[in-house]
Amino acid sequence: MRIALIMLSMVVTLLGVAIILLFQTRQILTSTAMPSTPSLPEVKHPDLTTYALPSLPIPDSISLAGEAIPLSLTDIRERYEFELLVTVYRQSATIVGLKRAARWFPIIEPILKSQGIPDDFKYLCVVESNLANAISPSKAVGFWQFLEGTAIQYGLEVNKNVDERYHVEKATIAASKYLKDAYKKFGNWTLAAASYNMGMTGLQDQISQQEENDYYKLKLNVETSRYILRIAVTKELFEHPEQYGFNLSKEELYAPYKTRKLLIQYNIPDLVSFAKEQGSSFYMLKELNPWLRSNQLYLSPQKAYEILLPINDENAAHR
């Protein structure tokens, strides 16, 4: 009996110790527990109703080279609106084009005028290349995007040393000659412009097959179908840029190059040395004369070239 009491006492004691240890362990765990994660701030999504890309106003009437574009026709109006939206919301290219126009239009405009070409055709040049010496997948080159054969046909020199498709003045004259020929063939400037995109023969074939000589009633390839309206939209944007959100100051536009002309009637075996002798650099020589396609210039008999050089120093070309 005594042994049983002793055993019971020991069990009670051990149970008490176990309870005390359990309590202490709980306190330790509670005191060393990781702090609770703070609640994250509520994410507020933007109210999309406060931002919108609006449609754009379409002019009541518009013309290209003095010829009206029939915006009263639903199909033409929708096609014009499409080109307007594409061009306006392609902001980077449009801004660059507006900037470049300040530099190059003063060169292009008087040439078009002297050749009897409507001033609006400067916008065709913008559509073709955005006033850059671009090269298309079909190997059309320069501001006016001449193929080699057409360039030679209209008086441009194209060889390994000289490619006058890169010569803005001469290429503008060549484009003017093409457009005058196209006008004589088709009888209006709209079709002349369309032929610049698809060729006179290609356009004449469609006119004959469809028995229709109204550009806006012809079923043409996608690119030529868009072409005239793209030019018209470019004209609208370049003449009224502020109405479409393009607010460029005069200081933001690209100033015309300030240059001097040097008549070359002799061979130049090393254009790098030539540029240095003229107080310039090879880089600036090529920048101002991209039609020089190699590091040398050899003249044919009775041939001469005018090379542009910066006035006084390198920076003068940009002032």
GUKOL-53188 format. One record per atom (N, C-alpha, C): residue in one letter; x, y, z. Coordinates in steps of 0.02 Angstrom, whole numbers, padded with zeros to 5 digits, always signed. Atoms other than C-alpha are relative to their C-alpha. Layout:
<nodes>
AXYZ;...
</nodes>
This chain:
<nodes>
M+00042-00060+00000;M+00000+00000+00000;M+00043+00062+00000;R-00046-00057-00005;R+00141+00117+00045;R+00035+00011-00066;I-00035-00006+00066;I+00230+00077-00119;I-00046+00031-00051;A+00048-00027+00048;A+00072+00116-00216;A-00008+00075+00008;L+00007-00072-00012;L+00056+00285-00131;L+00061+00038-00025;I-00062-00033+00024;I+00237+00325-00170;I-00001+00006-00076;M+00003-00001+00073;M+00211+00278-00352;M-00050+00052-00025;L+00050-00049+00018;L+00054+00385-00363;L+00026+00070+00008;S-00028-00066-00013;S+00146+00532-00287;S+00050+00019-00055;M-00050-00014+00053;M+00286+00515-00416;M-00035+00017-00066;V+00037-00014+00063;V+00160+00511-00561;V-00028+00070+00001;V+00028-00068-00006;V+00074+00667-00495;V+00054+00052-00009;T-00056-00048+00005;T+00242+00754-00478;T+00024+00007-00072;L-00023-00002+00070;L+00298+00707-00654;L-00051+00035-00045;L+00052-00033+00039;L+00131+00763-00724;L+00002+00075+00009;G-00005-00071-00014;G+00150+00930-00639;G+00059+00032-00036;V-00060-00026+00035;V+00326+00951-00708;V-00013+00007-00074;A+00015-00001+00072;A+00263+00908-00883;A-00043+00059-00018;I+00045-00057+00013;I+00125+01039-00871;I+00039+00065+00002;I-00040-00061-00006;I+00249+01171-00813;I+00044+00010-00061;L-00044-00004+00059;L+00371+01130-00955;L-00039+00018-00063;L+00041-00016+00058;L+00232+01135-01083;L-00020+00073-00001;F+00020-00071-00005;F+00175+01306-01022;F+00059+00045-00017;Q-00059-00040+00013;Q+00353+01375-01025;Q+00020-00001-00074;T-00016+00007+00072;T+00385+01306-01200;T-00046+00043-00043;R+00049-00040+00038;R+00227+01390-01263;R+00017+00074+00003;Q-00018-00070-00008;Q+00283+01556-01190;Q+00060+00018-00043;I-00061-00013+00040;I+00454+01540-01274;I-00017+00005-00074;L+00018+00000+00071;L+00378+01498-01442;L-00039+00063-00018;T+00040-00059+00013;T+00257+01642-01429;T+00043+00062-00004;S-00043-00060-00004;S+00392+01768-01383;S+00049+00003-00058;T-00050+00000+00055;T+00509+01713-01526;T-00032-00009-00068;A+00034+00010+00064;A+00379+01694-01663;A+00014+00058-00047;M-00010-00052+00050;M+00403+01790-01827;M-00057+00050+00004;P+00053-00051-00002;P+00310+01953-01829;P-00048-00012-00058;S+00050+00011+00052;S+00152+01947-01929;S+00014+00046-00060;T-00011-00039+00061;T+00163+02006-02110;T-00048+00059-00003;P+00045-00058+00002;P+00099+02183-02126;P-00046-00005-00061;S+00048+00003+00056;S-00052+02200-02237;S+00023+00047-00056;L-00020-00040+00057;L-00015+02263-02412;L-00052+00054-00014;P+00048-00052+00016;P-00091+02426-02468;P-00046-00023-00056;E+00049+00018+00051;E-00243+02410-02576;E+00022+00026-00068;V-00019-00020+00068;V-00202+02412-02761;V-00060+00034-00033;K+00053-00037+00033;K-00302+02544-02850;K+00013-00001-00075;H-00007+00004+00073;H-00326+02510-03035;H-00020+00067-00031;P+00016-00064+00031;P-00327+02660-03151;P-00071+00000-00028;D+00067-00008+00028;D-00494+02725-03205;D+00008+00010-00075;L-00012-00003+00071;L-00485+02685-03389;L-00048+00046-00036;T+00047-00046+00033;T-00633+02797-03424;T+00028+00070-00005;T-00029-00067+00003;T-00520+02948-03396;T+00051+00006-00056;Y-00049-00001+00055;Y-00402+02900-03541;Y-00032-00031-00061;A+00032+00026+00060;A-00461+02878-03717;A+00039+00022-00062;L-00028-00019+00065;L-00395+02878-03895;L-00058+00021-00044;P+00060-00023+00036;P-00520+02985-03985;P+00005-00013-00075;S+00001-00002+00072;S-00573+02973-04164;S+00022+00070-00021;L-00027-00064+00023;L-00513+03117-04271;L-00048+00033-00049;P+00044-00036+00046;P-00608+03252-04364;P+00024-00007-00072;I-00016+00005+00071;I-00614+03230-04552;I-00020+00066-00033;P+00018-00063+00034;P-00608+03388-04658;P-00062-00008-00044;D+00059+00002+00044;D-00765+03432-04753;D+00019-00011-00072;S-00024+00009+00069;S-00665+03439-04913;S+00076+00002+00001;I-00073+00001+00006;I-00487+03407-04966;I+00017-00013-00073;S-00022+00010+00069;S-00392+03412-05129;S+00074-00017-00001;L-00070+00017+00009;L-00227+03350-05194;L+00020+00023-00070;A-00023-00028+00064;A-00134+03444-05331;A-00059+00033-00038;G+00056-00035+00030;G-00294+03544-05360;G-00057-00044-00022;E+00052+00047+00020;E-00400+03389-05387;E-00036-00025+00063;A+00039+00017-00059;A-00541+03354-05264;A+00000-00075+00015;I+00007+00069-00023;I-00546+03195-05162;I-00072-00009+00023;P+00072+00007-00014;P-00727+03131-05153;P-00016-00028+00069;L+00014+00023-00068;L-00747+03120-04965;L-00074-00011+00013;S+00072+00012-00008;S-00935+03121-04989;S-00018-00073-00011;L+00010+00072+00009;L-00920+02939-05042;L+00020-00037+00063;T-00012+00034-00063;T-00932+02827-04889;T+00065-00039+00000;D-00060+00041+00004;D-00795+02709-04946;D+00063+00043+00002;I-00059-00043+00003;I-00672+02849-04984;I+00010+00035+00067;R-00005-00033-00065;R-00712+02938-04821;R+00029-00048+00053;E-00026+00048-00048;E-00680+02780-04720;E+00073-00017-00013;R-00070+00014+00017;R-00518+02744-04813;R+00044+00059+00020;Y-00038-00060-00021;Y-00461+02923-04782;Y+00008+00000+00076;E-00003+00001-00074;E-00504+02907-04597;E+00050-00052+00024;F-00048+00052-00018;F-00404+02745-04587;F+00071+00026-00006;E-00068-00025+00010;E-00249+02828-04659;E+00016+00056+00050;L-00010-00054-00049;L-00274+02978-04544;L+00017-00028+00068;L-00012+00031-00066;L-00282+02869-04388;L+00068-00034+00002;V-00064+00035+00002;V-00133+02764-04441;V+00058+00050+00004;T-00055-00049+00002;T-00025+02918-04475;T+00005+00040+00064;V-00002-00041-00061;V-00075+03020-04323;V+00026-00041+00059;Y-00020+00040-00058;Y-00052+02877-04200;Y+00066-00039-00010;R-00069+00023+00010;R+00113+02827-04278;R+00045+00061+00012;Q-00025-00066-00015;Q+00180+02978-04187;Q+00074+00009-00016;S-00073-00010+00008;S+00368+02948-04196;S+00018+00015-00072;A-00017-00012+00070;A+00377+02936-04385;A-00027+00067-00024;T+00030-00064+00021;T+00260+03085-04408;T+00040+00059+00028;I-00040-00053-00030;I+00361+03193-04288;I+00066+00008-00037;V-00064-00003+00037;V+00524+03148-04376;V-00011+00030-00069;G+00014-00028+00066;G+00445+03187-04544;G-00011+00075+00002;L+00011-00072-00008;L+00387+03357-04484;L+00065+00037+00012;K-00065-00031-00013;K+00560+03396-04419;K+00043+00003-00063;R-00040+00002+00061;R+00645+03342-04580;R-00026+00047-00054;A+00029-00043+00051;A+00525+03441-04687;A+00028+00071+00002;A-00028-00067-00007;A+00596+03604-04618;A+00068+00005-00034;R-00067+00000+00032;R+00766+03554-04689;R-00005-00011-00076;W-00001+00022+00069;W+00717+03476-04855;W-00052+00033-00045;F+00050-00033+00043;F+00559+03563-04917;F+00027+00062-00034;P-00028-00058+00035;P+00655+03725-04953;P+00043-00018-00061;I-00037+00023+00058;I+00759+03623-05075;I-00047-00029-00053;I+00045+00036+00046;I+00619+03519-05151;I-00051+00047-00032;E+00054-00042+00025;E+00486+03654-05170;E+00018+00041-00062;P-00016-00040+00060;P+00576+03771-05292;P+00014-00043-00062;I-00012+00044+00057;I+00627+03624-05401;I-00066-00023-00030;L+00066+00019+00025;L+00448+03562-05414;L-00032+00058-00038;K+00029-00059+00032;K+00392+03738-05457;K+00032+00013-00067;S-00035-00014+00063;S+00525+03761-05590;S-00016-00052-00053;Q+00016+00054+00046;Q+00474+03595-05668;Q-00075-00003-00018;G+00071-00001+00015;G+00289+03638-05672;G-00040-00055+00035;I+00033+00052-00038;I+00241+03508-05542;I-00035+00031+00060;P+00035-00028-00058;P+00108+03549-05410;P+00040-00011+00065;D-00038+00002-00063;D+00183+03587-05240;D-00020-00060+00044;D+00023+00056-00042;D+00079+03448-05160;D+00041-00063-00010;F-00038+00061+00012;F+00195+03319-05236;F+00060-00007+00047;K-00051+00009-00051;K+00321+03355-05100;K-00023-00049+00053;Y+00027+00048-00048;Y+00205+03252-04990;Y+00005-00072-00026;L-00014+00067+00028;L+00225+03105-05109;L+00069-00023+00021;C-00068+00017-00022;C+00409+03112-05065;C+00001-00021+00073;V+00005+00019-00071;V+00364+03104-04880;V-00027-00071+00006;V+00030+00067-00003;V+00255+02951-04909;V+00050-00053-00024;E-00049+00048+00028;E+00393+02867-05011;E+00055-00017+00049;S-00061+00013-00039;S+00537+02888-04889;S+00003+00036+00068;N-00001-00042-00060;N+00490+03006-04746;N+00062+00045-00001;L-00056-00046+00011;L+00626+03119-04819;L+00066-00028+00027;A-00063+00033-00019;A+00767+02996-04790;A+00025-00040-00059;N-00029+00040+00054;N+00886+02902-04903;N-00012-00074+00014;A+00021+00069-00016;A+00791+02740-04881;A+00016-00046-00059;I-00007+00053+00050;I+00818+02576-04974;I-00056-00050+00013;S+00057+00045-00008;S+00662+02472-05002;S+00020-00072-00013;P-00014+00071+00015;P+00654+02281-05010;P+00007-00013-00075;S-00005+00008+00073;S+00634+02301-05199;S+00059+00038-00029;K-00061-00036+00020;K+00797+02403-05204;K-00015+00069-00029;A+00012-00071+00015;A+00712+02571-05233;A+00039+00042+00050;V-00050-00036-00040;V+00829+02705-05167;V-00015+00074+00003;G+00000-00073-00006;G+00830+02882-05101;G-00066+00029+00022;F+00061-00036-00020;F+00702+03014-05056;F-00059-00019-00045;W+00054+00011+00048;W+00603+02978-05214;W-00007-00074-00019;Q+00007+00073+00007;Q+00629+02788-05210;Q+00001-00023-00073;F-00009+00022+00069;F+00692+02761-05387;F+00030-00070-00003;L-00034+00061+00020;L+00727+02588-05453;L+00056+00019-00049;E-00058-00018+00040;E+00892+02584-05546;E-00018+00014-00073;G+00018-00009+00071;G+00816+02563-05720;G-00037+00065-00013;T+00038-00062+00008;T+00692+02705-05698;T+00044+00061+00011;A-00046-00055-00014;A+00827+02816-05624;A+00042+00017-00061;I-00041-00011+00059;I+00939+02793-05775;I-00042+00027-00058;Q+00045-00023+00053;Q+00791+02817-05893;Q-00014+00075+00006;Y+00014-00071-00011;Y+00760+02988-05815;Y+00062+00041+00016;G-00060-00041+00001;G+00939+03046-05821;G+00045-00002+00060;L-00043+00004-00059;L+01016+02994-05656;L+00057-00048-00013;E-00059+00043+00006;E+01190+02920-05649;E+00000-00050+00058;V-00002+00053-00051;V+01201+02754-05557;V+00057-00047-00017;N-00056+00047+00007;N+01365+02661-05539;N+00032-00011+00069;K-00030+00017-00064;K+01484+02599-05404;K+00028+00060+00037;N-00028-00060-00032;N+01556+02773-05371;N-00052+00055+00012;V+00050-00054-00003;V+01405+02885-05400;V-00070-00031-00007;D+00070+00021+00006;D+01220+02852-05368;D-00043+00062+00014;E+00036-00063-00008;E+01118+03008-05400;E-00071-00009+00024;R+00064+00009-00035;R+00961+02930-05328;R+00005+00028+00071;Y-00012-00029-00066;Y+01039+02992-05165;Y+00011+00076-00003;H-00011-00072+00010;H+01058+03168-05237;H-00069+00033+00000;V+00069-00025-00008;V+00903+03261-05176;V-00021+00044-00058;E+00019-00046+00054;E+00905+03398-05307;E-00009-00037-00066;K+00004+00034+00065;K+00940+03286-05457;K-00056-00052+00000;A+00054+00049-00004;A+00819+03151-05397;A-00068+00035-00004;T+00063-00037+00004;T+00682+03283-05377;T-00014+00020-00072;I+00009-00016+00071;I+00711+03339-05556;I-00022-00062-00039;A+00019+00063+00034;A+00701+03158-05615;A-00071-00019+00016;A+00069+00016-00020;A+00541+03129-05516;A-00049+00047-00036;S+00043-00049+00035;S+00468+03287-05594;S-00010-00020-00073;K+00005+00022+00070;K+00507+03223-05769;K-00047-00060-00006;Y+00045+00059+00001;Y+00421+03058-05729;Y-00072+00023+00007;L+00069-00022-00014;L+00267+03146-05660;L-00029+00038-00059;K+00025-00036+00059;K+00254+03259-05813;K-00018-00050-00055;D+00016+00052+00050;D+00261+03107-05927;D-00065-00036+00019;A+00060+00035-00023;A+00129+03021-05821;A-00062+00044-00008;Y+00057-00046+00009;Y+00017+03175-05825;Y-00021+00003-00073;K+00016-00001+00072;K+00029+03181-06015;K-00037-00064-00020;K+00030+00065+00018;K-00019+02997-06022;K-00070-00008+00028;F+00064+00015-00034;F-00163+02994-05897;F-00047+00060+00004;G+00044-00058+00002;G-00229+03172-05903;G-00018+00032+00065;N+00011-00033-00064;N-00235+03209-05717;N+00055-00020+00049;W-00055+00010-00047;W-00118+03221-05569;W-00012-00059+00047;T+00015+00057-00045;T-00209+03090-05465;T+00026-00065-00030;L-00025+00061+00032;L-00174+02953-05590;L+00075+00002-00010;A-00073-00006+00007;A+00001+03020-05619;A+00034-00022+00065;A-00027+00020-00065;A+00034+03000-05432;A-00007-00075+00011;A+00011+00072-00009;A-00042+02826-05430;A+00050-00040-00042;S-00048+00036+00043;S+00072+02775-05574;S+00070+00002+00029;Y-00066-00003-00032;Y+00222+02830-05472;Y+00009-00060+00047;N-00003+00057-00045;N+00178+02688-05354;N+00001-00067-00038;M+00006+00066+00032;M+00132+02549-05476;M+00027-00001-00072;G-00026-00002+00068;G+00210+02607-05640;G-00053+00018-00050;M+00048-00022+00051;M+00129+02682-05793;M-00031-00059-00036;T+00026+00059+00036;T+00113+02515-05882;T-00050-00038+00043;G+00045+00036-00045;G+00035+02429-05732;G-00066+00035+00009;L+00062-00038-00009;L-00091+02568-05706;L-00041+00001-00064;Q+00037+00000+00063;Q-00136+02578-05890;Q-00034-00066-00013;D+00031+00066+00008;D-00168+02391-05893;D-00064-00005+00040;Q+00060+00003-00042;Q-00293+02408-05750;Q-00055+00045-00027;I+00049-00045+00030;I-00378+02557-05832;I-00033-00033-00060;S+00027+00033+00060;S-00398+02458-05993;S-00043-00060+00018;Q+00038+00060-00019;Q-00456+02297-05908;Q-00066+00018+00033;Q+00061-00018-00038;Q-00583+02384-05796;Q-00043+00051-00036;E+00036-00051+00038;E-00636+02513-05926;E-00021+00057+00045;E+00013-00053-00049;E-00622+02646-05793;E+00063+00042+00009;N-00059-00043-00009;N-00506+02797-05780;N-00006+00047+00060;D+00006-00038-00062;D-00566+02867-05614;D+00037-00040+00055;Y-00039+00036-00051;Y-00437+02821-05481;Y-00043-00027+00055;Y+00041+00020-00058;Y-00570+02812-05346;Y-00051-00054-00016;K+00045+00054+00020;K-00670+02685-05445;K+00038-00061-00026;L-00042+00056+00023;L-00524+02573-05493;L+00013-00048+00057;K-00020+00052-00048;K-00492+02408-05404;K+00073-00014-00012;L-00072+00006+00007;L-00304+02415-05379;L+00029-00041+00057;N-00033+00036-00056;N-00178+02325-05270;N-00005+00041+00063;V+00011-00033-00065;V-00184+02368-05085;V+00043+00062+00007;E-00046-00056-00010;E-00032+02481-05086;E-00020+00060-00042;T+00020-00056+00044;T-00088+02586-05235;T-00068+00027+00019;S+00066-00022-00023;S-00267+02592-05169;S+00006+00048+00059;R-00011-00044-00058;R-00199+02674-05011;R+00040+00062-00017;Y-00054-00047+00014;Y-00068+02781-05096;Y-00024+00073-00002;I+00023-00069+00007;I-00165+02938-05144;I-00027+00027+00066;L+00028-00023-00064;L-00257+02947-04978;L+00055+00009+00052;R-00058-00010-00045;R-00092+02927-04884;R+00033+00067-00014;I-00029-00065+00018;I-00023+03076-04980;I-00045+00056+00024;A+00047-00052-00021;A-00181+03176-04945;A+00001+00010+00076;V-00004-00005-00073;V-00173+03136-04758;V+00065+00034+00021;T-00064-00032-00016;T+00011+03184-04754;T-00003+00075-00012;K+00009-00071+00014;K-00032+03350-04834;K-00039+00034+00056;E+00042-00028-00054;E-00168+03381-04704;E+00039+00008+00065;L-00038-00002-00062;L-00053+03340-04558;L+00056+00050-00002;F-00057-00046+00005;F+00095+03439-04621;F-00022+00073-00005;E+00025-00069+00005;E-00011+03592-04658;E-00035+00023+00063;H+00036-00018-00062;H-00109+03586-04494;H+00021-00046+00057;P-00023+00048-00051;P-00001+03490-04369;P-00030+00011+00069;E+00026-00014-00068;E-00068+03578-04214;E-00069-00029+00010;Q+00068+00027-00006;Q-00245+03520-04251;Q+00000-00074+00018;Y-00004+00072-00014;Y-00185+03341-04228;Y+00049-00016+00056;G-00040+00011-00060;G-00078+03366-04074;G+00075+00004-00010;F-00072-00005+00013;F+00092+03395-04156;F+00021+00073+00008;N-00017-00069-00016;N+00151+03554-04072;N+00076+00007+00005;L-00072-00006+00003;L+00331+03576-04126;L+00019+00074-00007;S-00025-00068+00005;S+00421+03739-04096;S+00050+00005-00058;K-00048-00010+00054;K+00533+03815-04229;K+00068-00028+00019;E-00065+00024-00023;E+00684+03769-04123;E+00005-00076-00003;E-00001+00074+00002;E+00634+03585-04128;E+00007-00028-00070;L-00004+00023+00070;L+00634+03577-04318;L+00073-00004-00022;Y-00069+00007+00026;Y+00789+03525-04416;Y+00015+00057-00048;A-00018-00057+00041;A+00872+03678-04489;A+00034-00023-00065;P-00035+00016+00062;P+00932+03675-04670;P+00076+00003+00010;Y-00073-00002-00003;Y+01117+03639-04693;Y+00025+00066-00031;K-00034-00059+00027;K+01227+03792-04721;K+00062-00024-00036;T-00054+00031+00039;T+01342+03742-04862;T+00026+00048-00054;R-00028-00032+00060;R+01452+03802-05003;R+00010-00054-00052;K-00008+00047+00055;K+01467+03721-05173;K+00070+00006-00030;L-00066+00002+00032;L+01631+03668-05251;L-00006-00040-00065;L+00003+00033+00065;L+01638+03627-05436;L+00061-00045-00008;I-00054+00049+00008;I+01740+03469-05466;I+00005-00020-00073;Q-00013+00017+00070;Q+01816+03447-05639;Q+00062-00044-00006;Y-00061+00041-00001;Y+01956+03329-05590;Y-00013-00062+00042;N+00008+00062-00038;N+01976+03154-05520;N+00023+00010+00072;I-00019-00002-00070;I+01984+03132-05332;I+00012-00073+00021;P-00015+00070-00017;P+02073+02968-05291;P-00011-00017+00073;D+00007+00012-00072;D+02053+02990-05103;D-00045+00054+00030;L+00047-00050-00027;L+01898+03077-05034;L+00014+00017+00072;V-00018-00015-00069;V+01962+03064-04856;V+00050+00058+00002;S-00050-00054+00003;S+02114+03171-04897;S-00030+00064-00028;F+00033-00058+00030;F+02008+03285-05005;F-00041+00038+00052;A+00042-00032-00051;A+01887+03319-04861;A+00043+00038+00049;K-00045-00034-00048;K+02030+03362-04743;K+00031+00062-00031;E-00028-00058+00034;E+02107+03478-04872;E-00050+00057-00004;Q+00053-00051+00003;Q+01941+03569-04879;Q-00022+00023+00070;G+00016-00021-00068;G+01940+03591-04690;G-00061-00035+00028;S+00058+00037-00023;S+01804+03461-04666;S+00021-00070+00020;S-00014+00070-00017;S+01792+03275-04630;S-00034-00045-00050;F+00031+00049+00045;F+01750+03120-04729;F-00073-00011+00020;Y+00069+00008-00024;Y+01595+03099-04620;Y-00045+00055-00027;M+00042-00055+00022;M+01529+03272-04661;M-00006+00002-00076;L+00002+00002+00073;L+01574+03254-04845;L-00054-00050-00022;K+00050+00051+00018;K+01468+03095-04855;K-00070+00020+00025;E+00065-00023-00026;E+01330+03172-04748;E-00033+00049-00048;L+00027-00051+00046;L+01310+03317-04869;L-00005-00025-00072;N-00002+00026+00069;N+01344+03214-05026;N-00008-00076+00001;P+00009+00073-00005;P+01270+03040-04999;P+00002-00036-00067;W-00004+00030+00067;W+01272+03012-05187;W+00071-00024-00016;L-00068+00027+00007;L+01460+02983-05171;L+00002-00068+00035;R+00010+00066-00027;R+01458+02795-05147;R+00064-00038+00016;S-00062+00033-00016;S+01642+02755-05128;S+00048+00051+00030;N-00050-00046-00029;N+01803+02834-05063;N+00038+00038-00053;Q-00034-00035+00054;Q+01851+02905-05231;Q-00050+00024-00052;L+00044-00026+00052;L+01778+03001-05377;L+00041+00010-00064;Y-00033-00006+00065;Y+01832+02980-05557;Y-00051+00025-00051;L+00045-00033+00046;L+01756+03087-05693;L+00008-00027-00071;S-00001+00015+00071;S+01708+03039-05868;S+00019+00063-00038;P-00017-00060+00039;P+01766+03156-06007;P-00058+00049-00003;Q+00049-00054+00003;Q+01675+03322-06006;Q-00050-00002+00059;K+00045+00007-00058;K+01595+03275-05839;K+00024+00044+00057;A-00017-00039-00060;A+01589+03386-05684;A-00054-00011+00052;Y+00048+00008-00055;Y+01506+03376-05514;Y+00005+00060+00046;E-00001-00050-00054;E+01458+03500-05380;E-00003-00037+00066;I-00002+00030-00066;I+01506+03445-05206;I-00017+00052+00053;L+00018-00045-00055;L+01431+03523-05050;L+00050-00009+00057;L-00044+00000-00058;L+01545+03570-04906;L-00028+00048+00052;P+00025-00045-00052;P+01504+03649-04738;P+00036+00067-00003;I-00030-00066-00001;I+01534+03834-04721;I+00042+00008+00063;N-00048-00017-00054;N+01686+03876-04613;N+00023-00059+00041;D-00021+00054-00044;D+01683+03725-04498;D-00054-00054+00001;E+00045+00057-00003;E+01598+03561-04456;E-00070+00019+00024;N+00065-00017-00030;N+01460+03640-04352;N-00041+00046-00044;A+00036-00048+00041;A+01416+03768-04484;A-00055-00033-00041;A+00050+00035+00040;A+01321+03637-04582;A-00066-00008+00037;H+00060+00012-00040;H+01197+03622-04439;H-00030+00064+00028;R+00027-00062-00027;R+01167+03805-04403;R-00047+00033-00049;
</nodes>
